Amino acid sequence: MNTIAHKDILSAHTERFACKSFKKESKITDKDLRFILEIARLSPSSIGLEPWKFLVIKDKQLREKLRPSCWDQKQITEASDLIAILSRTKKSLFEHNYIKEHFIARDKEYARYIDFINTLPNIDEWTKRQCYIALANIMSSAKMIGIDSCAIEGFNSSKEIAEILDIDTEQFDVAVMVTLGYRDMPITPKSRLEFDTVVQMLT
Ligand SMILES: Cc1cc2nc3c(=O)[nH]c(=O)nc-3n(C[C@H](O)[C@H](O)[C@H](O)COP(=O)(O)O)c2cc1C
């Protein structure tokens, strides 16, 4: 693989910002959207479980309906695209046999994975955490191809969103959402803690 220049990666991460205002008329091409979703699909997850689903909400009426439940954030209806990242529920993993089928399909012994998952204090939260890895990859890869984004945790409750989107809540929960499009506002300058405040080297 050709390596990407440090400066290009750094500028993508510096210029990625929480975009709250998108150009309504500027749409992401299907090719670019599929590229971003492919990056999401390739994301790593604990034990390789891939406990997610990427729900792309194209339907305009559904997006209008979602907006009040998402703190009336205008990007919900104005961004080119909206993706809800769904996490698998504990029920889906065990009662609906997702773990078993996932690992059998990969020719792997699943018993030890079940043992591991059973040690987790909150399985539903754990699957959501995996979704945030995909979220980060979505936002970074989008910026690398010139697309702005904003993660959306600002919604009333996952239950409310699931109801609007007619999600089978036995199987999936809404972990987080993300809007994508082209900015209609200046890039917000980065405000971050100093490197030495957040990085500690144990030598
Ligand atoms: C998981 C997550 C959820 C977020 N939810 C929202 C949201 O609902 N609405 C919003 O305007 N910004 C949201 N943000 C954006 C953050 O406020 C923003 O990323 C943070 O202030 C840092 O700014 P920057 O992304 O511009 O560097 C979210 C960010 C993350 C990572």
The ligand as a Tripos MOL2 file, in Angstrom:
@<TRIPOS>MOLECULE
LIG
   31    33     1     0     0
SMALL
NO_CHARGES

@<TRIPOS>ATOM
      1 C1        -20.4910   10.8930   19.8430 C.3       1 LIG1
      2 C2        -20.6730   12.3280   19.4980 C.ar      1 LIG1
      3 C3        -21.9340   12.8770   19.5080 C.ar      1 LIG1
      4 C4        -22.1350   14.2110   19.1470 C.ar      1 LIG1
      5 N1        -23.4070   14.7210   19.0650 N.ar      1 LIG1
      6 C5        -23.5770   15.9670   18.5520 C.ar      1 LIG1
      7 C6        -24.8820   16.4670   18.2970 C.ar      1 LIG1
      8 O1        -25.8920   15.8250   18.5160 O.2       1 LIG1
      9 N2        -24.9870   17.7090   17.7670 N.ar      1 LIG1
     10 C7        -23.8970   18.4890   17.4820 C.ar      1 LIG1
     11 O2        -24.0600   19.5990   16.9830 O.2       1 LIG1
     12 N3        -22.6550   18.0350   17.7430 N.ar      1 LIG1
     13 C8        -22.4680   16.7970   18.2390 C.ar      1 LIG1
     14 N4        -21.2010   16.3170   18.4570 N.ar      1 LIG1
     15 C9        -20.0550   17.1750   18.1140 C.3       1 LIG1
     16 C10       -19.1540   17.5230   19.2880 C.3       1 LIG1
     17 O3        -19.7410   18.4830   20.0880 O.3       1 LIG1
     18 C11       -17.8150   17.9490   18.7070 C.3       1 LIG1
     19 O4        -17.2490   16.8830   18.0050 O.3       1 LIG1
     20 C12       -16.8300   18.4470   19.7700 C.3       1 LIG1
     21 O5        -17.2920   19.6190   20.3810 O.3       1 LIG1
     22 C13       -15.4490   18.7110   19.1810 C.3       1 LIG1
     23 O6        -15.5100   19.6300   18.1100 O.3       1 LIG1
     24 P1        -15.0110   19.2700   16.6350 P.3       1 LIG1
     25 O7        -15.7050   17.9880   16.2290 O.co2     1 LIG1
     26 O8        -15.4850   20.4360   15.7980 O.co2     1 LIG1
     27 O9        -13.5370   19.1350   16.6520 O.co2     1 LIG1
     28 C14       -21.0060   14.9970   18.8170 C.ar      1 LIG1
     29 C15       -19.7360   14.4340   18.8340 C.ar      1 LIG1
     30 C16       -19.5690   13.1220   19.1410 C.ar      1 LIG1
     31 C17       -18.1910   12.5310   19.0790 C.3       1 LIG1
@<TRIPOS>BOND
     1     1     2 1
     2     2     3 ar
     3     2    30 ar
     4     3     4 ar
     5     4     5 ar
     6     4    28 ar
     7     5     6 ar
     8     6     7 ar
     9     6    13 1
    10     7     8 2
    11     7     9 ar
    12     9    10 ar
    13    10    11 2
    14    10    12 ar
    15    12    13 ar
    16    13    14 ar
    17    14    15 1
    18    14    28 ar
    19    15    16 1
    20    16    17 1
    21    16    18 1
    22    18    19 1
    23    18    20 1
    24    20    21 1
    25    20    22 1
    26    22    23 1
    27    23    24 1
    28    24    25 2
    29    24    26 1
    30    24    27 1
    31    28    29 ar
    32    29    30 ar
    33    30    31 1
@<TRIPOS>SUBSTRUCTURE
     1 LIG1         1 GROUP 0 **** ****
